[in-house]
Amino acid sequence: MTFCKDFNARTQKYKPYTPISVKITAYKDNTFDFVVKSPPVSWYLKKAAGIELGSGRAGHLVAGTVTLKHVYEIGKVKGEDGGGKGVGLESLCRSVIGTARRMGIRVVKELD
């Protein structure tokens, strides 16, 4: 029961049906430790672009559009995550842009 209470406490900031990654370590003395990570970049990009799926032909068909502000916000969230620590915000934003391109999402300065 302790695990459920701890898990619910750490994940209450996420909305229902938000995919999150959790790494659980169980020890022999019946204790545990777990790390909750933020949703994947692809999920954030799909939400920002307002699409359900990326393009089946990235580079040929555009599935949606996001702005640099969206990229910046996603980079900030991923920077706070365990895997993004020690990496500069500019590098994280470049990674987000690369993911967007592979999904067929166009990154623009501002929406028209």
The first five atom37 places (N, CA, C, CB, O) and aatype in JSON, in Angstrom:
{
  "aatype": [12, 16, 13, 4, 11, 3, 13, 2, 0, 1, 16, 5, 11, 18, 11, 14, 18, 16, 14, 9, 15, 19, 11, 9, 16, 0, 18, 11, 3, 2, 16, 13, 3, 13, 19, 19, 11, 15, 14, 14, 19, 15, 17, 18, 10, 11, 11, 0, 0, 7, 9, 6, 10, 7, 15, 7, 1, 0, 7, 8, 10, 19, 0, 7, 16, 19, 16, 10, 11, 8, 19, 18, 6, 9, 7, 11, 19, 11, 7, 6, 3, 7, 7, 7, 11, 7, 19, 7, 10, 6, 15, 10, 4, 1, 15, 19, 9, 7, 16, 0, 1, 1, 12, 7, 9, 1, 19, 19, 11, 6, 10, 3],
  "atom_mask": [
    [1, 1, 1, 1, 1],
    [1, 1, 1, 1, 1],
    [1, 1, 1, 1, 1],
    [1, 1, 1, 1, 1],
    [1, 1, 1, 1, 1],
    [1, 1, 1, 1, 1],
    [1, 1, 1, 1, 1],
    [1, 1, 1, 1, 1],
    [1, 1, 1, 1, 1],
    [1, 1, 1, 1, 1],
    [1, 1, 1, 1, 1],
    [1, 1, 1, 1, 1],
    [1, 1, 1, 1, 1],
    [1, 1, 1, 1, 1],
    [1, 1, 1, 1, 1],
    [1, 1, 1, 1, 1],
    [1, 1, 1, 1, 1],
    [1, 1, 1, 1, 1],
    [1, 1, 1, 1, 1],
    [1, 1, 1, 1, 1],
    [1, 1, 1, 1, 1],
    [1, 1, 1, 1, 1],
    [1, 1, 1, 1, 1],
    [1, 1, 1, 1, 1],
    [1, 1, 1, 1, 1],
    [1, 1, 1, 1, 1],
    [1, 1, 1, 1, 1],
    [1, 1, 1, 1, 1],
    [1, 1, 1, 1, 1],
    [1, 1, 1, 1, 1],
    [1, 1, 1, 1, 1],
    [1, 1, 1, 1, 1],
    [1, 1, 1, 1, 1],
    [1, 1, 1, 1, 1],
    [1, 1, 1, 1, 1],
    [1, 1, 1, 1, 1],
    [1, 1, 1, 1, 1],
    [1, 1, 1, 1, 1],
    [1, 1, 1, 1, 1],
    [1, 1, 1, 1, 1],
    [1, 1, 1, 1, 1],
    [1, 1, 1, 1, 1],
    [1, 1, 1, 1, 1],
    [1, 1, 1, 1, 1],
    [1, 1, 1, 1, 1],
    [1, 1, 1, 1, 1],
    [1, 1, 1, 1, 1],
    [1, 1, 1, 1, 1],
    [1, 1, 1, 1, 1],
    [1, 1, 1, 0, 1],
    [1, 1, 1, 1, 1],
    [1, 1, 1, 1, 1],
    [1, 1, 1, 1, 1],
    [1, 1, 1, 0, 1],
    [1, 1, 1, 1, 1],
    [1, 1, 1, 0, 1],
    [1, 1, 1, 1, 1],
    [1, 1, 1, 1, 1],
    [1, 1, 1, 0, 1],
    [1, 1, 1, 1, 1],
    [1, 1, 1, 1, 1],
    [1, 1, 1, 1, 1],
    [1, 1, 1, 1, 1],
    [1, 1, 1, 0, 1],
    [1, 1, 1, 1, 1],
    [1, 1, 1, 1, 1],
    [1, 1, 1, 1, 1],
    [1, 1, 1, 1, 1],
    [1, 1, 1, 1, 1],
    [1, 1, 1, 1, 1],
    [1, 1, 1, 1, 1],
    [1, 1, 1, 1, 1],
    [1, 1, 1, 1, 1],
    [1, 1, 1, 1, 1],
    [1, 1, 1, 0, 1],
    [1, 1, 1, 1, 1],
    [1, 1, 1, 1, 1],
    [1, 1, 1, 1, 1],
    [1, 1, 1, 0, 1],
    [1, 1, 1, 1, 1],
    [1, 1, 1, 1, 1],
    [1, 1, 1, 0, 1],
    [1, 1, 1, 0, 1],
    [1, 1, 1, 0, 1],
    [1, 1, 1, 1, 1],
    [1, 1, 1, 0, 1],
    [1, 1, 1, 1, 1],
    [1, 1, 1, 0, 1],
    [1, 1, 1, 1, 1],
    [1, 1, 1, 1, 1],
    [1, 1, 1, 1, 1],
    [1, 1, 1, 1, 1],
    [1, 1, 1, 1, 1],
    [1, 1, 1, 1, 1],
    [1, 1, 1, 1, 1],
    [1, 1, 1, 1, 1],
    [1, 1, 1, 1, 1],
    [1, 1, 1, 0, 1],
    [1, 1, 1, 1, 1],
    [1, 1, 1, 1, 1],
    [1, 1, 1, 1, 1],
    [1, 1, 1, 1, 1],
    [1, 1, 1, 1, 1],
    [1, 1, 1, 0, 1],
    [1, 1, 1, 1, 1],
    [1, 1, 1, 1, 1],
    [1, 1, 1, 1, 1],
    [1, 1, 1, 1, 1],
    [1, 1, 1, 1, 1],
    [1, 1, 1, 1, 1],
    [1, 1, 1, 1, 1],
    [1, 1, 1, 1, 1]
  ],
  "atom_positions": [
    [[0.82, -1.2, 0.0], [0.0, 0.0, 0.0], [0.86, 1.26, 0.0], [-0.93, 0.0, 1.21], [0.46, 2.31, -0.5]],
    [[2.04, 1.15, 0.56], [2.93, 2.3, 0.61], [3.32, 2.74, -0.8], [4.19, 1.97, 1.43], [3.39, 3.94, -1.09]],
    [[3.57, 1.75, -1.67], [3.96, 2.09, -3.04], [2.86, 2.91, -3.72], [4.25, 0.81, -3.84], [3.15, 3.91, -4.37]],
    [[1.62, 2.49, -3.57], [0.51, 3.19, -4.24], [0.42, 4.63, -3.76], [-0.82, 2.46, -3.97], [0.22, 5.54, -4.57]],
    [[0.55, 4.84, -2.47], [0.47, 6.2, -1.94], [1.62, 7.07, -2.45], [0.48, 6.18, -0.41], [1.41, 8.22, -2.84]],
    [[2.83, 6.51, -2.45], [3.98, 7.26, -2.94], [3.84, 7.56, -4.44], [5.28, 6.49, -2.67], [4.12, 8.67, -4.89]],
    [[3.41, 6.54, -5.19], [3.25, 6.72, -6.64], [2.21, 7.79, -6.94], [2.85, 5.39, -7.31], [2.44, 8.66, -7.77]],
    [[1.07, 7.73, -6.27], [0.02, 8.72, -6.49], [0.49, 10.13, -6.12], [-1.24, 8.36, -5.69], [0.15, 11.1, -6.79]],
    [[1.28, 10.23, -5.05], [1.78, 11.54, -4.63], [2.73, 12.13, -5.67], [2.49, 11.41, -3.27], [2.69, 13.33, -5.94]],
    [[3.58, 11.3, -6.26], [4.56, 11.8, -7.22], [3.97, 12.05, -8.61], [5.7, 10.82, -7.33], [4.54, 12.81, -9.39]],
    [[2.86, 11.43, -8.9], [2.28, 11.58, -10.24], [1.02, 12.43, -10.28], [1.96, 10.23, -10.81], [0.36, 12.51, -11.31]],
    [[0.68, 13.07, -9.18], [-0.56, 13.86, -9.16], [-0.51, 15.1, -10.05], [-0.87, 14.28, -7.76], [-1.55, 15.64, -10.4]],
    [[0.69, 15.55, -10.42], [0.78, 16.74, -11.28], [0.46, 16.42, -12.74], [2.19, 17.33, -11.2], [0.23, 17.34, -13.53]],
    [[0.43, 15.14, -13.12], [0.12, 14.76, -14.49], [-1.38, 14.53, -14.66], [0.89, 13.5, -14.89], [-2.04, 14.02, -13.76]],
    [[-1.89, 14.91, -15.82], [-3.3, 14.69, -16.12], [-3.52, 13.21, -16.42], [-3.76, 15.58, -17.31], [-2.59, 12.51, -16.82]],
    [[-4.75, 12.72, -16.23], [-5.03, 11.32, -16.57], [-4.73, 11.04, -18.05], [-6.51, 10.98, -16.26], [-4.91, 11.9, -18.91]],
    [[-4.29, 9.84, -18.33], [-3.95, 9.35, -19.67], [-2.7, 9.99, -20.24], [-5.1, 9.58, -20.61], [-2.49, 9.98, -21.46]],
    [[-1.87, 10.56, -19.38], [-0.58, 11.08, -19.81], [0.45, 9.97, -19.66], [-0.17, 12.35, -18.98], [0.62, 9.45, -18.56]],
    [[1.14, 9.58, -20.74], [2.12, 8.5, -20.63], [3.36, 8.97, -19.89], [2.49, 7.97, -22.02], [3.97, 9.98, -20.25]],
    [[3.73, 8.25, -18.87], [4.95, 8.57, -18.12], [5.8, 7.31, -18.01], [4.61, 9.14, -16.7], [5.29, 6.19, -18.06]],
    [[7.08, 7.51, -17.87], [8.02, 6.4, -17.72], [8.39, 6.31, -16.25], [9.29, 6.6, -18.62], [8.72, 7.31, -15.61]],
    [[8.34, 5.09, -15.72], [8.67, 4.88, -14.31], [9.68, 3.74, -14.22], [7.4, 4.56, -13.47], [9.47, 2.67, -14.79]],
    [[10.76, 3.97, -13.5], [11.76, 2.93, -13.26], [11.65, 2.53, -11.79], [13.21, 3.42, -13.62], [11.9, 3.34, -10.9]],
    [[11.29, 1.27, -11.56], [11.08, 0.77, -10.19], [12.22, -0.18, -9.83], [9.71, 0.06, -10.06], [12.58, -1.06, -10.61]],
    [[12.77, 0.0, -8.64], [13.79, -0.9, -8.12], [13.26, -1.47, -6.81], [15.17, -0.17, -7.91], [12.99, -0.73, -5.86]],
    [[13.12, -2.8, -6.76], [12.66, -3.48, -5.55], [13.86, -4.15, -4.9], [11.53, -4.53, -5.86], [14.66, -4.79, -5.58]],
    [[13.97, -4.01, -3.59], [15.09, -4.58, -2.85], [14.64, -5.8, -2.06], [15.7, -3.52, -1.91], [13.44, -6.0, -1.84]],
    [[15.6, -6.61, -1.63], [15.3, -7.85, -0.91], [14.6, -7.61, 0.42], [16.58, -8.62, -0.67], [13.83, -8.46, 0.88]],
    [[14.84, -6.49, 1.04], [14.22, -6.21, 2.34], [12.82, -5.59, 2.2], [15.12, -5.26, 3.15], [12.33, -4.93, 3.12]],
    [[12.19, -5.82, 1.06], [10.83, -5.37, 0.77], [10.7, -3.84, 0.7], [9.9, -5.9, 1.81], [9.6, -3.31, 0.87]],
    [[11.78, -3.16, 0.47], [11.71, -1.72, 0.23], [11.8, -1.5, -1.27], [12.84, -0.95, 1.0], [12.11, -2.42, -2.02]],
    [[11.55, -0.31, -1.69], [11.56, 0.0, -3.11], [12.0, 1.43, -3.33], [10.17, -0.24, -3.73], [12.03, 2.25, -2.41]],
    [[12.33, 1.69, -4.55], [12.66, 3.05, -4.97], [12.17, 3.17, -6.41], [14.22, 3.35, -4.85], [12.26, 2.22, -7.18]],
    [[11.64, 4.33, -6.77], [11.22, 4.51, -8.15], [11.45, 5.94, -8.59], [9.76, 4.13, -8.31], [11.43, 6.88, -7.8]],
    [[11.67, 6.06, -9.88], [11.93, 7.35, -10.5], [10.85, 7.58, -11.56], [13.38, 7.42, -11.13], [10.64, 6.74, -12.43]],
    [[10.17, 8.71, -11.48], [9.12, 9.07, -12.43], [9.7, 10.1, -13.39], [7.84, 9.62, -11.71], [10.21, 11.14, -12.97]],
    [[9.62, 9.79, -14.68], [10.13, 10.71, -15.7], [8.96, 11.35, -16.44], [11.06, 9.97, -16.69], [7.84, 10.83, -16.44]],
    [[9.23, 12.48, -17.07], [8.2, 13.19, -17.82], [7.83, 12.41, -19.08], [8.67, 14.61, -18.18], [8.57, 11.52, -19.5]],
    [[6.69, 12.74, -19.69], [6.28, 12.07, -20.93], [7.33, 12.23, -22.03], [4.93, 12.61, -21.41], [8.16, 13.14, -21.97]],
    [[7.29, 11.37, -23.05], [8.26, 11.48, -24.14], [8.05, 12.74, -24.98], [8.17, 10.25, -25.03], [6.95, 13.31, -25.03]],
    [[9.1, 13.16, -25.63], [9.06, 14.37, -26.47], [8.0, 14.22, -27.56], [10.45, 14.64, -27.1], [7.3, 15.19, -27.87]],
    [[7.87, 13.04, -28.13], [6.9, 12.83, -29.2], [5.48, 13.11, -28.72], [6.99, 11.4, -29.74], [4.66, 13.63, -29.48]],
    [[5.18, 12.78, -27.47], [3.84, 13.04, -26.93], [3.6, 14.55, -26.82], [3.67, 12.36, -25.55], [2.54, 15.05, -27.19]],
    [[4.6, 15.25, -26.3], [4.48, 16.71, -26.2], [4.3, 17.36, -27.57], [5.71, 17.3, -25.5], [3.48, 18.27, -27.74]],
    [[5.07, 16.89, -28.55], [4.97, 17.47, -29.9], [3.59, 17.22, -30.51], [6.07, 16.88, -30.81], [3.02, 18.11, -31.13]],
    [[3.07, 16.02, -30.34], [1.74, 15.72, -30.88], [0.68, 16.58, -30.22], [1.4, 14.23, -30.7], [-0.24, 17.05, -30.89]],
    [[0.79, 16.8, -28.92], [-0.17, 17.66, -28.22], [-0.06, 19.1, -28.71], [0.06, 17.6, -26.69], [-1.07, 19.76, -28.94]],
    [[1.17, 19.6, -28.86], [1.38, 20.98, -29.31], [0.89, 21.19, -30.74], [2.85, 21.35, -29.2], [0.35, 22.25, -31.06]],
    [[1.08, 20.18, -31.59], [0.66, 20.3, -32.98], [-0.82, 19.98, -33.16], [1.5, 19.39, -33.86], [-1.39, 20.27, -34.21]],
    [[-1.44, 19.39, -32.15], [-2.85, 19.06, -32.23], [-3.12, 17.88, -33.16], [0.0, 0.0, 0.0], [-4.14, 17.84, -33.85]],
    [[-2.21, 16.91, -33.18], [-2.38, 15.74, -34.03], [-2.35, 14.48, -33.18], [-1.27, 15.68, -35.12], [-1.89, 14.5, -32.04]],
    [[-2.83, 13.38, -33.74], [-2.81, 12.1, -33.03], [-1.63, 11.24, -33.45], [-4.11, 11.35, -33.27], [-1.11, 10.47, -32.64]],
    [[-1.2, 11.36, -34.7], [-0.08, 10.58, -35.22], [0.84, 11.47, -36.02], [-0.58, 9.41, -36.09], [0.43, 12.49, -36.58]],
    [[2.11, 11.08, -36.07], [3.04, 11.78, -36.92], [2.84, 11.37, -38.38], [0.0, 0.0, 0.0], [1.97, 10.55, -38.69]],
    [[3.62, 11.95, -39.24], [3.5, 11.66, -40.67], [4.06, 10.27, -40.97], [4.23, 12.73, -41.5], [5.07, 9.86, -40.4]],
    [[3.4, 9.56, -41.85], [3.9, 8.27, -42.29], [5.08, 8.43, -43.24], [0.0, 0.0, 0.0], [5.84, 7.49, -43.46]],
    [[5.21, 9.62, -43.81], [6.3, 9.93, -44.73], [6.95, 11.25, -44.32], [5.78, 10.0, -46.2], [6.78, 12.28, -44.98]],
    [[7.69, 11.2, -43.24], [8.35, 12.41, -42.74], [9.3, 12.95, -43.79], [9.11, 12.12, -41.43], [10.02, 12.19, -44.44]],
    [[9.3, 14.25, -43.95], [10.12, 14.89, -44.96], [9.37, 15.09, -46.28], [0.0, 0.0, 0.0], [9.78, 15.89, -47.12]],
    [[8.27, 14.36, -46.45], [7.47, 14.49, -47.65], [6.09, 15.05, -47.33], [7.33, 13.14, -48.34], [5.57, 15.9, -48.06]],
    [[5.5, 14.58, -46.25], [4.18, 15.06, -45.82], [4.31, 15.72, -44.46], [3.16, 13.89, -45.77], [4.97, 15.19, -43.57]],
    [[3.66, 16.87, -44.29], [3.69, 17.58, -43.02], [2.46, 17.18, -42.22], [3.74, 19.13, -43.24], [1.32, 17.35, -42.67]],
    [[2.69, 16.64, -41.02], [1.58, 16.18, -40.19], [1.02, 17.32, -39.34], [2.03, 15.03, -39.29], [-0.17, 17.32, -39.0]],
    [[1.85, 18.29, -39.0], [1.42, 19.4, -38.16], [2.52, 20.43, -38.05], [0.0, 0.0, 0.0], [3.58, 20.3, -38.67]],
    [[2.26, 21.46, -37.27], [3.21, 22.57, -37.12], [3.3, 22.97, -35.66], [2.8, 23.78, -38.0], [2.29, 23.04, -34.96]],
    [[4.52, 23.24, -35.19], [4.74, 23.78, -33.86], [5.65, 25.0, -33.99], [5.37, 22.71, -32.9], [6.34, 25.17, -35.0]],
    [[5.63, 25.85, -32.97], [6.46, 27.04, -32.99], [7.72, 26.82, -32.16], [5.68, 28.26, -32.46], [7.83, 25.84, -31.41]],
    [[8.66, 27.73, -32.3], [9.88, 27.65, -31.49], [9.57, 27.8, -30.01], [10.88, 28.72, -31.92], [10.3, 27.28, -29.17]],
    [[8.49, 28.5, -29.68], [8.09, 28.62, -28.28], [7.69, 27.25, -27.73], [6.91, 29.62, -28.13], [8.04, 26.92, -26.6]],
    [[6.96, 26.45, -28.53], [6.62, 25.09, -28.11], [7.89, 24.28, -27.87], [5.73, 24.4, -29.16], [8.0, 23.56, -26.87]],
    [[8.83, 24.4, -28.8], [10.09, 23.65, -28.69], [10.83, 24.05, -27.42], [10.99, 23.91, -29.93], [11.35, 23.2, -26.7]],
    [[10.87, 25.34, -27.13], [11.53, 25.84, -25.94], [10.89, 25.29, -24.66], [11.5, 27.38, -25.92], [11.58, 24.85, -23.75]],
    [[9.56, 25.31, -24.62], [8.85, 24.8, -23.43], [9.08, 23.31, -23.24], [7.35, 25.1, -23.54], [9.28, 22.85, -22.11]],
    [[9.05, 22.55, -24.32], [9.31, 21.1, -24.23], [10.74, 20.87, -23.77], [9.05, 20.4, -25.59], [10.99, 19.99, -22.94]],
    [[11.67, 21.63, -24.29], [13.07, 21.51, -23.87], [13.25, 21.81, -22.4], [0.0, 0.0, 0.0], [14.03, 21.13, -21.73]],
    [[12.54, 22.81, -21.89], [12.63, 23.13, -20.46], [12.12, 21.97, -19.6], [11.83, 24.4, -20.14], [12.74, 21.62, -18.6]],
    [[11.0, 21.38, -20.0], [10.43, 20.26, -19.24], [11.38, 19.08, -19.25], [9.06, 19.85, -19.81], [11.62, 18.46, -18.22]],
    [[11.93, 18.75, -20.43], [12.84, 17.62, -20.53], [14.15, 17.9, -19.81], [13.11, 17.28, -21.99], [14.82, 16.96, -19.37]],
    [[14.55, 19.16, -19.67], [15.76, 19.51, -18.95], [15.64, 19.25, -17.46], [0.0, 0.0, 0.0], [16.63, 18.96, -16.78]],
    [[14.41, 19.35, -16.95], [14.19, 19.08, -15.53], [14.14, 17.58, -15.25], [12.9, 19.73, -15.07], [14.27, 17.15, -14.11]],
    [[13.95, 16.8, -16.3], [13.9, 15.34, -16.18], [15.3, 14.81, -15.86], [13.35, 14.7, -17.5], [16.3, 15.49, -16.1]],
    [[15.37, 13.61, -15.34], [16.65, 13.02, -14.96], [17.64, 12.9, -16.1], [0.0, 0.0, 0.0], [18.83, 13.12, -15.88]],
    [[17.2, 12.55, -17.3], [18.1, 12.35, -18.43], [18.61, 13.64, -19.03], [0.0, 0.0, 0.0], [19.62, 13.62, -19.74]],
    [[17.95, 14.76, -18.78], [18.34, 16.01, -19.4], [19.24, 16.87, -18.54], [0.0, 0.0, 0.0], [19.65, 17.95, -18.97]],
    [[19.56, 16.41, -17.36], [20.41, 17.22, -16.48], [21.84, 17.24, -17.01], [20.39, 16.66, -15.04], [22.36, 16.23, -17.48]],
    [[22.45, 18.4, -16.94], [23.81, 18.55, -17.42], [23.9, 18.85, -18.91], [0.0, 0.0, 0.0], [24.98, 19.09, -19.44]],
    [[22.76, 18.85, -19.58], [22.72, 19.16, -21.02], [22.14, 20.57, -21.15], [21.86, 18.11, -21.83], [21.17, 20.91, -20.47]],
    [[22.72, 21.36, -22.01], [22.26, 22.73, -22.19], [20.88, 22.78, -22.84], [0.0, 0.0, 0.0], [20.48, 21.87, -23.56]],
    [[20.18, 23.86, -22.58], [18.83, 24.04, -23.14], [18.86, 24.09, -24.66], [18.19, 25.31, -22.58], [17.95, 23.59, -25.32]],
    [[19.9, 24.7, -25.21], [20.01, 24.77, -26.67], [20.12, 23.37, -27.28], [21.22, 25.62, -27.09], [19.49, 23.09, -28.3]],
    [[20.9, 22.5, -26.66], [21.04, 21.13, -27.16], [19.74, 20.37, -27.04], [22.15, 20.39, -26.4], [19.38, 19.6, -27.93]],
    [[19.03, 20.57, -25.94], [17.74, 19.91, -25.78], [16.75, 20.38, -26.84], [17.17, 20.18, -24.37], [16.01, 19.57, -27.39]],
    [[16.75, 21.68, -27.13], [15.84, 22.21, -28.15], [16.19, 21.67, -29.53], [15.88, 23.73, -28.15], [15.3, 21.39, -30.33]],
    [[17.47, 21.53, -29.83], [17.87, 20.95, -31.11], [17.4, 19.5, -31.21], [19.41, 21.02, -31.29], [16.97, 19.04, -32.27]],
    [[17.47, 18.78, -30.1], [16.99, 17.4, -30.08], [15.48, 17.34, -30.32], [17.35, 16.73, -28.74], [15.0, 16.47, -31.05]],
    [[14.75, 18.26, -29.7], [13.29, 18.32, -29.89], [12.96, 18.63, -31.36], [12.65, 19.39, -28.96], [12.05, 18.04, -31.93]],
    [[13.71, 19.55, -31.96], [13.5, 19.89, -33.37], [13.77, 18.67, -34.26], [14.4, 21.07, -33.79], [13.03, 18.42, -35.21]],
    [[14.81, 17.92, -33.94], [15.12, 16.71, -34.7], [14.02, 15.68, -34.59], [0.0, 0.0, 0.0], [13.66, 15.03, -35.58]],
    [[13.46, 15.52, -33.39], [12.35, 14.59, -33.2], [11.14, 15.05, -34.0], [11.98, 14.47, -31.71], [10.45, 14.24, -34.63]],
    [[10.88, 16.35, -33.99], [9.76, 16.9, -34.75], [9.92, 16.61, -36.24], [9.62, 18.41, -34.51], [8.97, 16.21, -36.9]],
    [[11.1, 16.8, -36.77], [11.35, 16.54, -38.19], [11.13, 15.07, -38.52], [12.78, 16.95, -38.58], [10.54, 14.75, -39.56]],
    [[11.59, 14.17, -37.66], [11.41, 12.74, -37.9], [9.95, 12.33, -37.82], [12.22, 11.94, -36.89], [9.56, 11.3, -38.37]],
    [[9.13, 13.13, -37.15], [7.7, 12.84, -37.05], [6.91, 13.53, -38.16], [7.17, 13.29, -35.69], [5.71, 13.29, -38.29]],
    [[7.56, 14.36, -38.95], [6.86, 15.08, -40.0], [6.17, 16.33, -39.48], [0.0, 0.0, 0.0], [5.2, 16.8, -40.08]],
    [[6.66, 16.87, -38.38], [6.1, 18.1, -37.81], [7.04, 19.25, -38.17], [5.92, 17.97, -36.24], [8.24, 19.2, -37.9]],
    [[6.48, 20.29, -38.77], [7.27, 21.44, -39.18], [7.42, 22.4, -38.0], [6.62, 22.16, -40.39], [6.46, 22.67, -37.28]],
    [[8.62, 22.93, -37.82], [8.9, 23.9, -36.76], [9.03, 25.26, -37.42], [10.2, 23.53, -35.94], [9.86, 25.46, -38.31]],
    [[8.19, 26.22, -36.97], [8.19, 27.57, -37.53], [8.46, 28.58, -36.42], [6.84, 27.86, -38.23], [8.32, 28.28, -35.23]],
    [[8.84, 29.79, -36.83], [9.12, 30.83, -35.85], [7.83, 31.26, -35.14], [9.79, 32.05, -36.54], [7.78, 31.34, -33.92]],
    [[6.8, 31.54, -35.93], [5.5, 31.93, -35.38], [4.41, 31.34, -36.26], [5.35, 33.48, -35.3], [4.61, 31.12, -37.46]],
    [[3.26, 31.08, -35.67], [2.13, 30.61, -36.46], [1.49, 31.79, -37.16], [1.09, 29.87, -35.58], [1.41, 32.88, -36.59]],
    [[1.03, 31.6, -38.37], [0.4, 32.68, -39.14], [-1.01, 32.94, -38.66], [0.39, 32.35, -40.63], [-1.69, 33.82, -39.19]]
  ]
}
